[in-house]
C-alpha cells in the first residue's frame, strides 16, 4: 500500500494592508516609518493626486482607484492579496477617509494604519480654534443642504469641501438660511508650501474658485429676524411649509420624546403630512435615519423640501398608501402613525414590522381612531395620554385661552421575549 501523499502546504496569510495618510506636502511631510512602508510595497493603490506625490524610489505597481470606489474595494484588494499592498489616503485615513471602507471589508486586524495630521487639525492650528469645540461637516459626496442642520448663532464649523466650488455653495446656503452675516475663511492646500487663505462674509462672497483641496471655516452669525431653530424637538411651526397637515410644535415635542430617537436608528413616519416628525427625528443625530410614507404627491414633494431646508436631505420619501407602501421597507426601530389609523391592517402592519424592543407612537384627534387606540392599549399596554394645548388670544380688550383640539396619543414598546428557564451553568457539578 503506497503512502498517502503529503498535505498541500498551508497558504500563507496575506500580509496586512498598510494605509498611509499623505498630506498636501506629499513625500516631504511623511515620517520615515511611512516612507519605508511605501518603498517596500509591491502594490500602491490611491487616487491620481496621491500617487503623483510619490518619488520613483517607490517602485511598486501603481493602481488608481476606479469610480465608483466602494464597490471595487474588495475585488481590487483580492487581486493583489499576495503582495504587500499600501493604500494612500488624504490626511488621517480614519477621518472621513478610505480607512472606514477598508475596515468594514477586511477588519481592523488586517490593516496597519499610519495616519497623517488631518485637514481639520491643520485648520484649527491656523485659526486658533480648539478641535474639541469645533464641529466638522463633510460635503464630499454629500449634498450641501446637510449643513443647514448645524447652523446656530455663534457656532464654529469646518466644512470639508467637495471641490473649488464648495466655498461659494456654502456662502449661498448660509445666506438663504438666514446666516448671511457669517464670516468665511477658505484654507487652501493646508500643510503645503503653496498654502493660501481667503476671507469674507457669506452674503457678500465674491471670491473666485481657488484650489479644489480646501477647507471652509464658518463663524456662524444669524441675520436679524432669522428664524431660530433649536437643538431639541419642537421647532417653530413656521419652520415648515405645510397645508395644515402638521403636527403642531408642542405635540410634536411630546411625540419625539415618546419615540426616543437614538443614534443610528430608523423611523417609519406613516402619514407624513409635512414630514415634521421624520425631520426632527433625523435632526436628533446625524446618524438617525427615517422613511416617511405619504399618499399625496403634493405633500410628498413638500416633505422633501422641508427636509432639504432643515438640513436632513437624506430623508427618504415614499409616495403611496399604507399599508401597501410599507412592503419592502427596511425594518424600523420605531414607527410613528400620524394619519390613516382606521385604514384596515395599517396598525397591524406597523406592529408586525417592529422588532422586539421597538417603539410605536400614534396620534389622533378623532373619536373613531381614539377608540381604536384604546382597544390597542388594552391589548398591548403602553401609555395612553391626552395632550391638550391652549394659546392666549385677544378677547376684545382682554386676553383669553383658545383651546386646540386635544390629541390622544398611544405609545408602546414591543415586548422582548423572556429568556427560557436557566439551566445549570456549564461548570456546575451536582453534589452527592
HELIX and SHEET records of a PDB file:
HELIX    1   1 UNK A   26  UNK A   29  5                                   4    
HELIX    2   2 UNK A   32  UNK A   40  1                                   9    
HELIX    3   3 UNK A   48  UNK A   52  1                                   5    
HELIX    4   4 UNK A   70  UNK A   72  5                                   3    
HELIX    5   5 UNK A   73  UNK A   79  1                                   7    
HELIX    6   6 UNK A   98  UNK A  106  1                                   9    
HELIX    7   7 UNK A  108  UNK A  110  5                                   3    
HELIX    8   8 UNK A  119  UNK A  127  1                                   9    
HELIX    9   9 UNK A  131  UNK A  133  5                                   3    
HELIX   10  10 UNK A  144  UNK A  150  5                                   7    
HELIX   11  11 UNK A  166  UNK A  176  1                                  11    
HELIX   12  12 UNK A  202  UNK A  204  5                                   3    
HELIX   13  13 UNK A  237  UNK A  239  5                                   3    
HELIX   14  14 UNK A  249  UNK A  259  1                                  11    
HELIX   15  15 UNK A  276  UNK A  283  1                                   8    
HELIX   16  16 UNK A  297  UNK A  309  1                                  13    
HELIX   17  17 UNK A  324  UNK A  326  5                                   3    
HELIX   18  18 UNK A  346  UNK A  353  1                                   8    
HELIX   19  19 UNK A  367  UNK A  380  1                                  14    
SHEET    1   A 5 UNK A  61  UNK A  64  0                                        
SHEET    2   A 5 UNK A  43  UNK A  46  1                                        
SHEET    3   A 5 UNK A  85  UNK A  90  1                                        
SHEET    4   A 5 UNK A  17  UNK A  22  1                                        
SHEET    5   A 5 UNK A 111  UNK A 114  1                                        
SHEET    1   B 5 UNK A 135  UNK A 138  0                                        
SHEET    2   B 5 UNK A 156  UNK A 160  1                                        
SHEET    3   B 5 UNK A 214  UNK A 219 -1                                        
SHEET    4   B 5 UNK A 183  UNK A 188 -1                                        
SHEET    5   B 5 UNK A 196  UNK A 201 -1                                        
SHEET    1   C 7 UNK A 316  UNK A 319  0                                        
SHEET    2   C 7 UNK A 289  UNK A 294  1                                        
SHEET    3   C 7 UNK A 266  UNK A 270  1                                        
SHEET    4   C 7 UNK A 334  UNK A 337  1                                        
SHEET    5   C 7 UNK A 359  UNK A 364  1                                        
SHEET    6   C 7 UNK A 407  UNK A 413 -1                                        
SHEET    7   C 7 UNK A 383  UNK A 387 -1                                        
SHEET    1   D 2 UNK A 390  UNK A 395  0                                        
SHEET    2   D 2 UNK A 398  UNK A 403 -1                                        
END                                                                             
